[in-house]
Amino acid sequence: MTYKNKNRQLKELTGFDQEIIKDSKIKLIFITVILFISFLTGIIIAAKTHSSYEHFENFGIVDIRTGGLTTTFFTRLLSMLLMTLILFGCSFTIYTLPIAVIFLAYRSYLLGLNISLMIVIYGLPGVIVTLMVALPCQLLALAVLTLFYILMFKTNKDFKSFGGCKIKNQKMKVILTAILVMLTICVLESILLTLFSAKVILVI
């Protein structure tokens, strides 16, 4: 395959994605607002109840210095892939939209809760790990999952209406791209956790 053909295919894929996002902007804005509220809820809950967690030394905490990085890598990856599978299943009909939003909102809530607890329990080291590792990686994962659902929902809707191999091929590209990005996020997060020798409360 020539460079020109690869470049043309990339433009077709990105143009396809941008068109779907543009057509689904109301749904995307709605889900984003719900996720933001859930994230803030997690922060508020952590601020009000953090003292109860401080008595549990091993509450959801993984200490990278003592090993277990490989296990946590596959745990995080499987968690993300399971979310992807759930969202894929919810993308076939509008009636399962609330289920997809609930799962995304719960993950956003856990992110707000866990990063707040890390900061409260570990102080400055918790702030550093949160800002450098946990927050950017998990926000990126949440954004990818949200975009994946939006893209799959519109693609499945178009496939029901028009059919065609082109839409079917685009659907497969979206799925493979999402899986590849999730894998990349998990690898990047594992590398950063190793560099910081961090204690972290993982979002599972």
N, C-alpha and C positions, 0 to 999 in steps of 0.2 A: 504494500500500500504506500503510495507516494505521500510526501509531506502535504501537498495541496489537498489530497483527498482526506487526510486526517484532519486538516484545518477546517475543511468544509463540514465534516461530520461533527466536529466540536462546536462549530457555529450553529448547526442545526439543533444539537442537543441543548445548548445554552439558550438559544432562541425559543425552543420548545418550552423549557422550564420557565423562562421569564414571562412568556405569554400566559402560562397557567397561573403563575403567581399574580400577575396583573388581573386576570379574570376572577381570581379567588381572594382579592385583597380584603373584602369585608369579612370573610371567614377567618382569614389570617389575623386581622386586627382583633377580632373577637377572641380567638384562642390566645393571642399574645396578652391581652388584658387579663384574661383568666389566669394565665401563668404568672403574670406579674403580681396579681393579688395573692396567689398561692405562695409565691416566694416571700412576700412581705409577711404573710401569716406565719410561715415557718420561722422567720426572724423574731416576730413578736412572741410566739410560743416559747422559743428558746430563751428569750430575755426574761420571760416571766417564770419559767420552770427550770432554769439551768442549775439551780442549787440542788435539785433532786437528782440530777444526773452526776453531780460531782462525787456522790457517795459510791458510784459504780465505776470502779477503776477501769474495767474492761468493756464499758458500754460501746459496742460497735466500733472499737478502735483497733486499727492495724498499725503495728510498729514495724516499719520497713527495715529497721536496723536488726531486728531479730529474725528476719526471713519472712517467708510467706508471700513474696512478691509475685511469684509465678501463679500461686493459687488465686490471689486477689486479681491478677490480670485476667485470668479465664473467668472468674466470677463476674467481674465488671463487663467483660465482653459478652458473656452469655446473658447477662441482665439486659444489655442494650439490644442484643439480637432478639430476645424474647419480647421486648417492647416493640421492636420493628415488626415482628410477626403479629402481635396484637393489633397494631395500627394498620397493618396490611389487611387483616381480617375485617377491621372496622371501616375500611375505605370503599367497600362495595355498595353501601347504601347510606343515605342520609340519616336513617333511623338509629344507626350505631354511632353517630357523631358524639352524643353525650358520653358514651363509654370511652371513646378515644380521648375526649377532653379530660375526663376524670383521671385516666392513667397519666396523661401528661401533667395535669395539675398536681397530682400526688408526687410525681418525681420533682416538680418544681418546689413543692412544699418541703420535701426532704432535703433538697439542696439548701434552701434558706435556713432550715433547722440545723443541719449538720455543720455548715460553715460558721454559723453563729456560735454553736457549742464549741467548735475548735478554737475560736477566738477567745471565748470566755474561759475555757479550761486551760489553754496553753499560752495565753497572752501574746507577746510579740512573735514567738515562733509560729503560733497559730495564725496570726495575721499574715505572716510571710508566705506560709504554705497555702493559705486561702487565696491570696492575691496572685501568687505565681503559678499555682498548680490547680487546686480544686475548683475554684470559681471559673476561670477561663475554660478549662477542659470540659467541665460539666455543663456550663452554659452553651458551649459549642455543641455538645452532644444533644442537649435539649432543643437547640435551634434546628439541628439536622433532623431529629425525630419529627419535629413540627412540620418542617418543609417536606419531609418524606410523606407524611400523611396528606398534606395539601395536594402534592403532586400526584399521589396514587389515587386520591379521591376523584380528582378531575380527569385523570387518565382513564380510570375505570368507567366513569360516566360517559366519556367520549367513545370508549370502546363499545359500550352498550348501544350508543346511538348510531355510530358510524362503522364500527368494526375496522377491519383492515390490518394488514401485517405491520404497517408503519407504526400504528399506535401500540400494537402488541410488542414490537421491538423496543419502542421508547419506554414501555413499562418495565421491561427486563433491564434496560440500562439504568433506570432509576433505582431499582432494587439492588443491582450489583454495585452501583455507585454508593448507595447508603451503607451497604455492608463494608465496603472498602474504607469509607470515611470513619465508620465506627471502629474498625480495626486500627486505623491510624491514630485515632484519639486515644485508644487504650494503650497503644505502644508509647505514644508521646507522654501520656500521664505517668506510665510506669517509669520511664526514663527520668522524668522530673522528680518523681518521688524518691528514686534512688539517689539522685544528685543532692537532694535536700536531706536525705536520711530521715524522712519525716515520720511523724505519727499523724495519722489522718483518719477521719471518720468518713468512710466511703459511702457514696450514694449508690445503693443497690436497688 
